[in-house]
Amino acid sequence: MSNLVWKCEQWFAGQMQQSEVFFSEDQARDFARKLSGVAPDLVLKIEPMPIQHVWN
């Protein structure tokens, strides 16, 4: 198991609406690709995170 997870945040009109956690970068990018174009103000931010920041 990797020590990294990938967080995908959905920002709409300058406010974070939802955050999802994925075990691989490919999963996060596939999720973002499905949401791209849904709304003109929707911004998706994908970043790696140490797994310790998500679960204790």
A tleap script that builds the chain and sets N, CA, C and O, in Angstrom:
source leaprc.protein.ff14SB
mol = sequence {
  NMET SER ASN LEU VAL TRP LYS CYS GLU GLN
  TRP PHE ALA GLY GLN MET GLN GLN SER GLU
  VAL PHE PHE SER GLU ASP GLN ALA ARG ASP
  PHE ALA ARG LYS LEU SER GLY VAL ALA PRO
  ASP LEU VAL LEU LYS ILE GLU PRO MET PRO
  ILE GLN HIE VAL TRP CASN
}
set mol.1.N position { 0.839 -1.187 0.000 }
set mol.1.CA position { 0.000 0.000 0.000 }
set mol.1.C position { 0.881 1.245 0.000 }
set mol.1.O position { 1.903 1.298 0.683 }
set mol.2.N position { 0.477 2.222 -0.758 }
set mol.2.CA position { 1.221 3.465 -0.882 }
set mol.2.C position { 0.988 4.359 0.337 }
set mol.2.O position { -0.033 4.247 1.016 }
set mol.3.N position { 1.940 5.240 0.600 }
set mol.3.CA position { 1.797 6.199 1.684 }
set mol.3.C position { 1.127 7.487 1.213 }
set mol.3.O position { 0.990 8.440 1.980 }
set mol.4.N position { 0.712 7.509 -0.052 }
set mol.4.CA position { 0.055 8.680 -0.624 }
set mol.4.C position { -1.360 8.345 -1.065 }
set mol.4.O position { -1.636 7.237 -1.525 }
set mol.5.N position { -2.248 9.312 -0.919 }
set mol.5.CA position { -3.570 9.252 -1.527 }
set mol.5.C position { -3.722 10.536 -2.340 }
set mol.5.O position { -2.941 11.475 -2.181 }
set mol.6.N position { -4.711 10.572 -3.192 }
set mol.6.CA position { -4.930 11.728 -4.064 }
set mol.6.C position { -6.259 12.355 -3.724 }
set mol.6.O position { -7.292 11.687 -3.750 }
set mol.7.N position { -6.241 13.628 -3.406 }
set mol.7.CA position { -7.443 14.358 -3.035 }
set mol.7.C position { -7.898 15.198 -4.229 }
set mol.7.O position { -7.103 15.898 -4.856 }
set mol.8.N position { -9.183 15.113 -4.523 }
set mol.8.CA position { -9.778 15.918 -5.588 }
set mol.8.C position { -10.847 16.801 -4.949 }
set mol.8.O position { -11.852 16.306 -4.437 }
set mol.9.N position { -10.619 18.107 -4.984 }
set mol.9.CA position { -11.579 19.057 -4.432 }
set mol.9.C position { -12.373 19.690 -5.561 }
set mol.9.O position { -11.836 19.998 -6.625 }
set mol.10.N position { -13.652 19.875 -5.309 }
set mol.10.CA position { -14.529 20.545 -6.263 }
set mol.10.C position { -14.836 21.938 -5.719 }
set mol.10.O position { -15.424 22.082 -4.647 }
set mol.11.N position { -14.434 22.949 -6.466 }
set mol.11.CA position { -14.678 24.334 -6.101 }
set mol.11.C position { -15.684 24.917 -7.076 }
set mol.11.O position { -15.539 24.779 -8.291 }
set mol.12.N position { -16.701 25.566 -6.539 }
set mol.12.CA position { -17.718 26.191 -7.381 }
set mol.12.C position { -17.964 27.603 -6.868 }
set mol.12.O position { -18.284 27.799 -5.696 }
set mol.13.N position { -17.814 28.578 -7.747 }
set mol.13.CA position { -18.020 29.991 -7.419 }
set mol.13.C position { -17.171 30.413 -6.223 }
set mol.13.O position { -17.627 31.175 -5.371 }
set mol.14.N position { -15.946 29.920 -6.161 }
set mol.14.CA position { -15.006 30.315 -5.118 }
set mol.14.C position { -15.157 29.609 -3.786 }
set mol.14.O position { -14.461 29.959 -2.833 }
set mol.15.N position { -16.044 28.625 -3.685 }
set mol.15.CA position { -16.234 27.892 -2.441 }
set mol.15.C position { -16.060 26.399 -2.681 }
set mol.15.O position { -16.532 25.860 -3.682 }
set mol.16.N position { -15.370 25.730 -1.740 }
set mol.16.CA position { -15.206 24.290 -1.874 }
set mol.16.C position { -16.543 23.609 -1.590 }
set mol.16.O position { -17.170 23.844 -0.558 }
set mol.17.N position { -16.959 22.769 -2.518 }
set mol.17.CA position { -18.242 22.085 -2.405 }
set mol.17.C position { -18.096 20.651 -1.897 }
set mol.17.O position { -18.921 20.172 -1.120 }
set mol.18.N position { -17.039 19.974 -2.343 }
set mol.18.CA position { -16.871 18.565 -1.995 }
set mol.18.C position { -15.424 18.171 -2.157 }
set mol.18.O position { -14.696 18.736 -2.972 }
set mol.19.N position { -15.016 17.191 -1.368 }
set mol.19.CA position { -13.663 16.659 -1.455 }
set mol.19.C position { -13.743 15.135 -1.498 }
set mol.19.O position { -14.423 14.516 -0.679 }
set mol.20.N position { -13.050 14.548 -2.448 }
set mol.20.CA position { -13.014 13.087 -2.601 }
set mol.20.C position { -11.566 12.619 -2.465 }
set mol.20.O position { -10.643 13.346 -2.832 }
set mol.21.N position { -11.365 11.425 -1.945 }
set mol.21.CA position { -10.027 10.855 -1.788 }
set mol.21.C position { -9.941 9.580 -2.617 }
set mol.21.O position { -10.836 8.736 -2.582 }
set mol.22.N position { -8.840 9.455 -3.366 }
set mol.22.CA position { -8.621 8.294 -4.237 }
set mol.22.C position { -7.270 7.664 -3.911 }
set mol.22.O position { -6.371 8.331 -3.399 }
set mol.23.N position { -7.139 6.393 -4.208 }
set mol.23.CA position { -5.897 5.681 -3.921 }
set mol.23.C position { -4.867 5.799 -5.028 }
set mol.23.O position { -3.714 5.412 -4.839 }
set mol.24.N position { -5.265 6.333 -6.193 }
set mol.24.CA position { -4.299 6.514 -7.274 }
set mol.24.C position { -4.590 7.820 -8.015 }
set mol.24.O position { -5.715 8.321 -8.017 }
set mol.25.N position { -3.554 8.345 -8.633 }
set mol.25.CA position { -3.708 9.567 -9.416 }
set mol.25.C position { -4.645 9.338 -10.600 }
set mol.25.O position { -5.433 10.217 -10.948 }
set mol.26.N position { -4.562 8.171 -11.214 }
set mol.26.CA position { -5.431 7.861 -12.355 }
set mol.26.C position { -6.907 7.908 -11.974 }
set mol.26.O position { -7.729 8.419 -12.735 }
set mol.27.N position { -7.248 7.374 -10.797 }
set mol.27.CA position { -8.638 7.404 -10.336 }
set mol.27.C position { -9.106 8.842 -10.142 }
set mol.27.O position { -10.219 9.195 -10.532 }
set mol.28.N position { -8.261 9.665 -9.543 }
set mol.28.CA position { -8.615 11.068 -9.305 }
set mol.28.C position { -8.800 11.810 -10.625 }
set mol.28.O position { -9.741 12.590 -10.772 }
set mol.29.N position { -7.907 11.572 -11.584 }
set mol.29.CA position { -8.000 12.264 -12.876 }
set mol.29.C position { -9.212 11.781 -13.681 }
set mol.29.O position { -9.840 12.576 -14.381 }
set mol.30.N position { -9.546 10.494 -13.591 }
set mol.30.CA position { -10.750 9.981 -14.264 }
set mol.30.C position { -12.008 10.639 -13.697 }
set mol.30.O position { -12.915 11.015 -14.439 }
set mol.31.N position { -12.047 10.769 -12.379 }
set mol.31.CA position { -13.169 11.423 -11.716 }
set mol.31.C position { -13.284 12.876 -12.183 }
set mol.31.O position { -14.379 13.338 -12.506 }
set mol.32.N position { -12.167 13.591 -12.220 }
set mol.32.CA position { -12.156 14.990 -12.651 }
set mol.32.C position { -12.568 15.109 -14.125 }
set mol.32.O position { -13.275 16.045 -14.501 }
set mol.33.N position { -12.131 14.176 -14.939 }
set mol.33.CA position { -12.472 14.201 -16.362 }
set mol.33.C position { -13.989 14.064 -16.556 }
set mol.33.O position { -14.569 14.708 -17.430 }
set mol.34.N position { -14.621 13.220 -15.736 }
set mol.34.CA position { -16.075 13.029 -15.836 }
set mol.34.C position { -16.836 14.298 -15.456 }
set mol.34.O position { -17.914 14.561 -15.989 }
set mol.35.N position { -16.276 15.085 -14.534 }
set mol.35.CA position { -16.947 16.297 -14.080 }
set mol.35.C position { -16.604 17.532 -14.905 }
set mol.35.O position { -17.275 18.558 -14.798 }
set mol.36.N position { -15.570 17.439 -15.722 }
set mol.36.CA position { -15.168 18.616 -16.490 }
set mol.36.C position { -16.282 19.033 -17.442 }
set mol.36.O position { -16.881 18.197 -18.118 }
set mol.37.N position { -16.546 20.311 -17.486 }
set mol.37.CA position { -17.586 20.831 -18.355 }
set mol.37.C position { -18.987 20.806 -17.775 }
set mol.37.O position { -19.934 21.219 -18.444 }
set mol.38.N position { -19.143 20.329 -16.539 }
set mol.38.CA position { -20.471 20.271 -15.924 }
set mol.38.C position { -21.017 21.677 -15.679 }
set mol.38.O position { -22.184 21.961 -15.950 }
set mol.39.N position { -20.158 22.546 -15.165 }
set mol.39.CA position { -20.555 23.933 -14.905 }
set mol.39.C position { -19.371 24.833 -15.234 }
set mol.39.O position { -18.226 24.447 -15.003 }
set mol.40.N position { -19.621 26.015 -15.765 }
set mol.40.CA position { -18.508 26.885 -16.168 }
set mol.40.C position { -17.643 27.351 -15.003 }
set mol.40.O position { -16.454 27.608 -15.191 }
set mol.41.N position { -18.213 27.464 -13.805 }
set mol.41.CA position { -17.450 27.929 -12.646 }
set mol.41.C position { -16.842 26.792 -11.827 }
set mol.41.O position { -16.223 27.055 -10.797 }
set mol.42.N position { -16.998 25.547 -12.250 }
set mol.42.CA position { -16.478 24.411 -11.496 }
set mol.42.C position { -14.981 24.275 -11.725 }
set mol.42.O position { -14.520 24.167 -12.862 }
set mol.43.N position { -14.230 24.282 -10.629 }
set mol.43.CA position { -12.779 24.121 -10.680 }
set mol.43.C position { -12.437 22.865 -9.887 }
set mol.43.O position { -12.920 22.676 -8.770 }
set mol.44.N position { -11.608 22.016 -10.467 }
set mol.44.CA position { -11.197 20.781 -9.805 }
set mol.44.C position { -9.717 20.867 -9.472 }
set mol.44.O position { -8.891 21.182 -10.328 }
set mol.45.N position { -9.396 20.585 -8.232 }
set mol.45.CA position { -8.015 20.644 -7.760 }
set mol.45.C position { -7.619 19.241 -7.304 }
set mol.45.O position { -8.275 18.651 -6.445 }
set mol.46.N position { -6.551 18.720 -7.881 }
set mol.46.CA position { -6.072 17.380 -7.532 }
set mol.46.C position { -4.681 17.519 -6.928 }
set mol.46.O position { -3.811 18.178 -7.497 }
set mol.47.N position { -4.479 16.894 -5.772 }
set mol.47.CA position { -3.166 16.963 -5.144 }
set mol.47.C position { -2.882 15.688 -4.353 }
set mol.47.O position { -3.798 15.073 -3.807 }
set mol.48.N position { -1.603 15.291 -4.293 }
set mol.48.CA position { -1.232 14.146 -3.476 }
set mol.48.C position { -1.167 14.563 -2.013 }
set mol.48.O position { -0.822 15.699 -1.686 }
set mol.49.N position { -1.502 13.633 -1.156 }
set mol.49.CA position { -1.447 13.872 0.292 }
set mol.49.C position { -0.888 12.643 0.987 }
set mol.49.O position { -1.169 11.519 0.572 }
set mol.50.N position { -0.098 12.837 2.042 }
set mol.50.CA position { 0.294 11.684 2.860 }
set mol.50.C position { -0.953 11.068 3.486 }
set mol.50.O position { -1.843 11.784 3.947 }
set mol.51.N position { -1.011 9.776 3.498 }
set mol.51.CA position { -2.213 9.085 4.008 }
set mol.51.C position { -2.461 9.422 5.477 }
set mol.51.O position { -3.601 9.339 5.936 }
set mol.52.N position { -1.435 9.796 6.216 }
set mol.52.CA position { -1.595 10.149 7.634 }
set mol.52.C position { -2.441 11.402 7.800 }
set mol.52.O position { -3.030 11.591 8.863 }
set mol.53.N position { -2.525 12.263 6.795 }
set mol.53.CA position { -3.344 13.475 6.895 }
set mol.53.C position { -4.818 13.179 6.716 }
set mol.53.O position { -5.663 14.025 7.008 }
set mol.54.N position { -5.137 11.984 6.236 }
set mol.54.CA position { -6.527 11.626 5.987 }
set mol.54.C position { -7.068 10.731 7.091 }
set mol.54.O position { -8.154 10.969 7.619 }
set mol.55.N position { -6.309 9.705 7.435 }
set mol.55.CA position { -6.735 8.759 8.472 }
set mol.55.C position { -5.684 8.733 9.582 }
set mol.55.O position { -4.482 8.815 9.329 }
set mol.56.N position { -6.162 8.618 10.792 }
set mol.56.CA position { -5.242 8.503 11.943 }
set mol.56.C position { -4.830 7.068 12.139 }
set mol.56.O position { -4.062 6.765 13.052 }
savepdb mol mol.pdb
quit
